[in-house]
């Protein structure tokens, strides 16, 4: 094994990439025992697609990556660094407003006690992602004249213990993740602008942070272009598969694009591109975010004076100095409105409205937040940040995210095609992990089997959603 790379700031040493792919999840066999790994699955050593070759430690051949969001941009960049000829295709452009798991900022933390069998894997990869985002910011921030990642810390507050908080603390302890367990009084002394009275559980992860999402993806796109990745704007259809190989992609104008391998990083467009395969294996709810203007001259709700935060059902973080979009609240319906002071009966609830079918089509879905979402987010401020109770709403954002039937990412070959890959279904966490997943996907495409446990966890699930069950049309 080669020597670890020690960051210049004296932080945690980083393993070289191939070593990490081998050992990132060492010791995960026990927690994945329920995944029923077969001997064949563990022994399988996938070969690279025909046409991709190794020369002097570098790969050669042509790969088309479809989708220039976070996963697609990082995948294209790493494939090019490996020596591949790469074409990156997107129908709307890099970091466009329809992109999955979008928004202007995204929180990056490792509190995944709500995951089931693969919780240990999620925490390990989240910690690796935090390291990589810090390194990306240090390496490229100066070049682009900006900053991409802020270490804000993240605080979880609950009125009483629950499985999510208990399991998160257990995972952090087992993996040596730095964290603090605070009392409500300690939390109030640190962050008096955050109401925490009555909370029995306060967990603080000091290394967590917030990345500037759109700017980061645009930066990766620029790095990829500089490295030689060719970009094409247009809508494609997957090509026919014959003799175990996808032949070519077809654009709307009838032109085609052939390559040695294809990687589809298509987020909520997967059910449209591969309807028989993906429509019952994933859902594409809509997430909502509200940004509130902080009071004039009041810096208590700006970085670095308050961490990102997690209360039941809602997350958020402070405004940041570069673009200062505002104090972020993930759009919510809860907590309920405060009780009325008079004897007047509350108005009857509105009649249920049939879901808009456009919400299941990422090309047609309206990207706006209802007044109900905005009011729900304001109630979160009233309860936890009373100084912002009347803060003006300055911006809203809406985007699709994806949930798979097994709550894991999908990184696997398209059934029947050894040169086509599916990569995505980000579980509302896709951007956070993109800086690691792009590297991982690229390694799989060029023929590195990686860790067998990870490969099995990210296989295309065999289970499917019940097509007759009601869909979740809104944010989970």
C-alpha positions in Angstrom: 0.0 0.0 0.0 1.3 3.5 -0.8 1.8 6.1 1.8 -1.2 8.2 2.8 -1.5 11.7 1.5 -1.2 14.1 4.4 -3.1 17.4 3.9 -1.1 20.6 4.1 -3.3 21.8 7.0 -2.3 18.8 9.1 -5.7 17.3 9.0 -6.7 13.6 8.6 -4.4 11.8 6.2 -6.1 10.8 3.0 -5.7 7.4 1.4 -4.7 7.3 -2.3 -7.8 6.7 -4.4 -7.3 2.9 -5.2 -6.4 2.1 -1.6 -9.6 3.9 -0.5 -11.7 1.9 -2.9 -10.4 -1.3 -1.4 -10.6 -0.4 2.3 -13.1 2.4 2.6 -15.7 0.1 4.1 -13.4 -2.5 5.8 -15.3 -4.2 8.5 -18.7 -3.7 7.0 -19.3 -7.3 6.4 -21.2 -7.8 9.7 -23.6 -5.0 9.2 -24.4 -6.1 5.7 -24.9 -9.7 6.6 -28.6 -9.2 6.0 -27.9 -8.3 2.4 -27.5 -12.0 1.6 -24.3 -11.7 -0.3 -23.9 -14.8 -2.5 -20.5 -16.4 -3.1 -20.9 -15.6 -6.8 -21.5 -11.9 -6.0 -18.4 -11.8 -3.8 -16.2 -13.6 -6.3 -17.4 -11.6 -9.4 -14.7 -9.5 -10.9 -16.5 -7.3 -13.6 -14.5 -6.6 -16.7 -14.4 -3.2 -18.4 -16.6 -2.7 -21.5 -15.1 -3.8 -24.8 -13.1 -1.0 -26.2 -11.7 0.3 -22.9 -8.1 -0.6 -22.5 -5.3 -0.1 -19.9 -2.0 1.4 -21.1 0.8 2.3 -18.7 -1.6 2.5 -15.8 -4.1 4.7 -17.7 -7.4 3.8 -19.4 -8.2 4.6 -23.0 -11.4 4.5 -24.9 -14.5 6.8 -25.3 -17.2 7.2 -22.6 -20.4 9.2 -22.9 -21.8 10.5 -19.6 -25.5 11.5 -19.8 -26.4 14.1 -17.2 -24.3 17.1 -16.2 -25.5 17.4 -12.6 -23.3 16.7 -9.6 -22.8 13.0 -10.3 -22.4 13.3 -14.0 -19.9 16.2 -13.8 -17.7 14.5 -11.3 -17.9 11.2 -13.1 -16.9 12.8 -16.4 -14.0 14.7 -14.7 -12.6 11.6 -13.1 -12.9 9.5 -16.3 -11.0 12.1 -18.1 -8.3 12.1 -15.4 -8.0 8.4 -16.0 -7.2 9.0 -19.6 -10.5 8.4 -21.2 -12.0 10.4 -24.1 -15.2 11.8 -22.5 -18.3 13.4 -23.9 -20.7 14.9 -21.3 -24.3 15.4 -22.5 -27.1 17.4 -20.8 -30.4 18.6 -22.2 -30.5 21.8 -20.2 -26.9 22.6 -19.2 -24.6 22.2 -16.2 -26.2 22.9 -12.8 -29.5 24.0 -14.4 -32.6 24.8 -12.3 -34.3 21.5 -13.1 -31.3 19.5 -11.8 -32.0 16.9 -9.1 -30.9 17.6 -5.5 -30.2 21.1 -6.6 -30.6 24.4 -4.8 -27.9 26.9 -4.1 -26.4 25.3 -1.0 -26.4 21.7 0.4 -25.6 20.5 3.9 -22.9 17.8 4.3 -23.0 15.9 7.6 -22.6 12.2 8.7 -25.7 11.7 10.9 -27.2 8.7 9.2 -28.6 6.7 12.2 -31.9 6.6 10.3 -30.5 4.2 7.7 -31.0 0.5 8.2 -28.6 -2.2 7.1 -26.1 0.1 5.4 -25.9 2.9 8.0 -22.2 2.2 8.7 -21.4 2.6 5.0 -23.3 5.9 4.8 -21.4 7.4 7.8 -18.0 6.3 6.4 -18.7 7.7 2.9 -20.1 10.9 4.4 -16.9 11.5 6.4 -14.9 10.9 3.3 -17.1 13.4 1.4 -16.5 16.0 4.1 -12.7 15.5 3.7 -13.0 15.7 -0.1 -15.1 18.9 -0.1 -12.6 20.6 2.2 -9.8 19.6 -0.2 -11.8 20.7 -3.2 -12.3 24.1 -1.6 -8.6 24.4 -0.7 -7.4 23.4 -4.2 -9.9 25.2 -6.4 -11.4 28.1 -4.4 -8.6 30.5 -5.1 -8.6 29.7 -8.8 -12.3 30.5 -9.1 -12.0 33.4 -6.8 -14.7 32.1 -4.4 -15.3 29.6 -1.7 -17.2 26.3 -2.1 -17.4 24.8 1.4 -18.0 26.2 4.9 -17.3 24.2 8.0 -20.4 25.2 10.0 -20.8 22.3 12.4 -24.2 20.6 12.6 -26.5 20.4 15.7 -29.3 17.9 16.1 -31.9 18.8 18.7 -34.7 16.5 19.9 -37.1 16.7 22.9 -36.4 13.1 23.8 -34.2 10.2 22.5 -35.3 8.5 19.4 -33.8 5.7 17.3 -32.2 8.1 14.8 -30.2 10.0 17.5 -29.3 6.9 19.5 -28.1 5.0 16.5 -26.2 8.1 15.1 -24.3 8.5 18.3 -23.5 4.7 18.4 -22.1 4.9 14.8 -20.1 8.0 15.5 -18.6 6.4 18.6 -17.8 3.2 16.7 -16.1 5.0 13.9 -14.3 7.6 16.0 -16.2 10.5 14.5 -15.7 13.7 16.6 -19.0 14.8 18.2 -20.3 16.3 21.4 -23.3 15.5 23.5 -24.6 18.7 25.0 -27.3 19.6 27.5 -30.0 22.1 26.6 -28.3 24.7 28.9 -25.0 24.2 27.1 -26.6 24.5 23.7 -28.4 27.7 24.8 -25.1 29.2 26.1 -23.4 28.5 22.8 -26.2 29.5 20.5 -28.7 31.7 22.4 -30.5 32.6 19.2 -31.6 28.9 18.9 -34.4 27.9 21.4 -33.5 24.5 22.8 -35.4 24.5 26.1 -36.9 21.1 26.9 -34.6 19.2 24.7 -33.2 16.0 26.1 -30.9 15.2 23.1 -28.4 17.7 21.6 -25.7 16.2 19.4 -23.1 18.4 17.7 -20.9 17.3 14.8 -18.2 20.0 14.5 -16.8 18.9 11.1 -20.1 19.1 9.2 -20.6 21.9 6.8 -22.4 23.5 3.9 -21.3 23.5 0.2 -22.4 26.0 -2.4 -24.1 23.5 -4.7 -24.7 25.3 -8.0 -21.3 27.0 -8.0 -19.5 23.8 -7.1 -21.1 21.9 -10.0 -20.3 24.7 -12.4 -16.7 24.6 -11.2 -16.4 20.9 -11.8 -17.9 21.4 -15.2 -15.2 24.0 -16.0 -12.4 21.7 -14.7 -13.7 18.9 -16.8 -13.8 21.1 -19.9 -10.3 22.3 -19.2 -9.2 18.7 -18.9 -10.6 17.9 -22.3 -14.1 16.7 -21.7 -16.4 17.6 -24.7 -19.8 19.0 -23.8 -22.9 18.5 -25.9 -26.3 20.1 -25.2 -29.3 18.1 -26.2 -31.8 15.4 -25.3 -30.9 11.8 -26.0 -32.7 8.4 -26.2 -30.8 5.3 -25.1 -29.6 3.2 -28.0 -30.6 -0.4 -28.9 -28.7 -3.2 -27.0 -27.5 -6.0 -29.2 -25.1 -8.8 -28.3 -24.8 -7.4 -24.8 -23.7 -3.9 -26.0 -25.5 -0.6 -26.3 -24.8 0.6 -29.8 -25.3 4.4 -29.7 -27.4 7.3 -28.3 -29.9 9.2 -30.5 -30.5 12.9 -30.2 -33.9 14.5 -30.9 -32.7 15.8 -34.2 -31.9 12.2 -35.3 -28.1 12.4 -35.0 -26.3 9.7 -33.1 -23.4 9.5 -30.7 -21.5 6.2 -30.4 -18.9 5.3 -27.8 -17.3 2.4 -26.0 -19.3 2.9 -22.8 -22.2 4.9 -21.6 -22.9 6.2 -18.1 -26.4 7.5 -17.3 -26.5 9.9 -14.4 -30.0 11.0 -15.0 -31.6 11.5 -11.6 -35.4 12.0 -11.9 -35.3 11.3 -15.6 -34.5 7.6 -15.1 -38.1 6.6 -15.3 -38.5 8.5 -18.6 -35.4 7.0 -20.2 -35.9 3.4 -18.9 -39.6 3.2 -18.0 -39.9 -0.6 -17.7 -36.9 -0.9 -15.5 -37.0 2.2 -13.3 -40.6 3.3 -12.9 -41.3 0.9 -10.0 -37.8 1.0 -8.5 -37.7 4.7 -7.6 -39.9 7.7 -6.7 -39.2 11.3 -7.4 -40.7 13.5 -4.7 -40.3 17.3 -4.8 -38.3 19.0 -2.1 -38.8 22.7 -1.1 -36.5 25.2 0.5 -37.2 28.7 1.9 -34.6 31.4 2.5 -35.4 34.2 5.0 -33.7 37.6 5.2 -31.8 38.1 8.4 -32.4 41.3 10.4 -30.4 44.4 9.3 -27.2 44.6 11.3 -27.8 41.3 13.1 -25.1 38.7 12.4 -26.4 36.0 14.8 -27.9 34.0 12.0 -24.9 34.3 9.6 -21.9 32.1 9.3 -19.9 31.4 11.5 -22.2 32.4 14.4 -24.6 29.5 14.3 -24.2 26.0 12.9 -26.4 24.1 10.5 -29.3 22.5 12.4 -31.7 19.6 12.5 -35.0 19.6 14.3 -37.8 17.0 13.7 -38.5 16.9 10.0 -36.7 20.1 9.2 -33.1 21.1 8.5 -31.4 24.4 7.8 -28.3 26.6 8.1 -27.1 30.1 8.4 -26.6 32.6 5.5 -23.1 32.7 4.1 -21.1 35.8 3.3 -20.3 35.2 -0.4 -23.9 35.2 -1.8 -25.9 35.7 1.4 -29.1 34.0 0.0 -30.6 34.1 3.5 -31.3 31.8 6.5 -32.2 28.5 5.0 -35.2 26.4 6.1 -36.1 23.2 4.3 -39.8 23.7 3.5 -42.0 22.1 6.0 -45.6 21.6 7.1 -44.7 21.2 10.8 -44.8 22.2 13.6 -48.5 22.9 13.7 -49.8 26.4 14.0 -50.1 27.7 17.6 -53.5 27.3 19.3 -55.9 30.2 19.0 -56.4 32.6 21.9 -60.1 33.1 21.3 -63.1 30.7 21.3 -63.6 30.9 17.6 -63.6 27.4 16.0 -60.7 26.9 13.6 -61.7 26.9 9.9 -62.3 23.4 8.4 -59.3 21.9 6.6 -59.3 22.5 2.9 -60.6 19.7 0.7 -57.9 17.4 -0.6 -56.6 18.3 -4.0 -55.8 15.6 -6.5 -52.0 15.4 -7.2 -50.8 17.2 -10.2 -49.4 14.6 -12.6 -46.8 17.1 -13.8 -45.1 16.6 -10.4 -43.9 13.2 -11.6 -42.3 14.6 -14.8 -39.1 16.6 -14.2 -39.5 18.3 -17.6 -43.0 19.7 -16.7 -43.0 20.0 -12.9 -43.5 23.6 -11.6 -40.7 24.7 -9.4 -42.4 26.8 -6.8 -43.3 26.5 -3.1 -46.8 26.9 -2.0 -47.9 29.3 0.7 -48.5 26.3 2.9 -44.8 25.4 2.7 -43.8 29.0 3.4 -46.1 29.2 6.4 -44.8 25.9 7.7 -41.3 27.0 7.5 -42.1 30.2 9.3 -43.7 28.2 12.1 -40.3 26.5 12.5 -38.7 29.9 12.9 -41.4 30.9 15.4 -40.6 27.8 17.5 -36.8 27.6 17.3 -35.6 31.0 16.1 -38.1 33.6 17.4 -36.0 36.5 16.4 -36.7 35.5 12.8 -40.4 34.9 13.2 -41.3 37.9 11.0 -38.3 37.8 8.7 -39.1 38.4 5.1 -39.1 35.5 2.7 -36.4 36.4 0.1 -36.2 33.2 -2.1 -37.7 29.7 -2.5 -36.2 26.8 -4.3 -37.8 23.5 -5.4 -36.2 20.4 -6.9 -36.8 16.7 -7.4 -34.9 14.1 -5.5 -35.1 10.4 -5.8 -35.7 7.5 -3.4 -35.0 3.9 -4.3 -37.0 1.0 -3.0 -34.0 0.0 -0.8 -32.9 3.6 0.2 -29.5 3.1 -1.4 -27.7 4.6 -4.4 -27.7 2.7 -7.6 -24.4 2.1 -9.4 -24.8 -0.9 -11.6 -24.7 -2.0 -15.2 -27.9 -1.7 -17.3 -29.3 -5.2 -17.5 -28.2 -6.9 -20.7 -25.6 -4.3 -21.6 -22.0 -4.7 -20.3 -21.0 -1.2 -21.6 -23.8 0.9 -20.1 -24.1 2.0 -16.4 -26.8 3.5 -14.3 -25.5 5.8 -11.6 -27.7 7.9 -9.3 -31.0 7.8 -7.3 -29.5 10.0 -4.7 -32.0 9.6 -1.8 -32.0 13.4 -1.3 -28.3 13.0 -0.4 -26.9 12.8 -3.9 -25.0 16.1 -4.1 -23.3 15.6 -0.7 -21.8 12.3 -1.9 -21.1 13.3 -5.5 -17.5 14.3 -4.9 -16.8 10.6 -3.8 -19.4 8.9 -6.0 -18.1 10.4 -9.3 -14.7 8.9 -8.5 -16.2 5.6 -7.6 -18.4 5.4 -10.7 -15.5 6.2 -12.9 -13.4 3.5 -11.3 -16.2 0.9 -11.9 -16.6 1.9 -15.6 -12.9 1.4 -16.3 -13.0 -2.1 -14.8 -12.0 -1.8 -11.1 -14.3 -4.1 -9.1 -13.9 -2.1 -5.9 -15.1 -3.4 -2.6 -17.5 -6.3 -3.1 -19.8 -5.2 -0.2 -20.2 -1.7 -1.7 -20.8 -3.1 -5.1 -23.5 -5.3 -3.8 -25.1 -2.6 -1.7 -25.4 -0.3 -4.8 -26.8 -3.0 -7.2 -30.0 -2.4 -9.1 -32.6 -3.5 -6.5 -34.7 -6.5 -7.4 -37.6 -5.3 -5.1 -40.1 -2.8 -6.6 -42.6 -0.3 -5.3 -46.2 -1.5 -5.5 -47.4 0.4 -8.6 -51.0 0.4 -7.1 -49.9 2.0 -3.8 -50.3 5.8 -3.4 -47.3 7.7 -4.6 -45.5 10.1 -2.3 -46.0 13.3 -4.3 -44.4 15.6 -1.8 -41.2 15.8 0.2 -40.6 12.9 2.6 
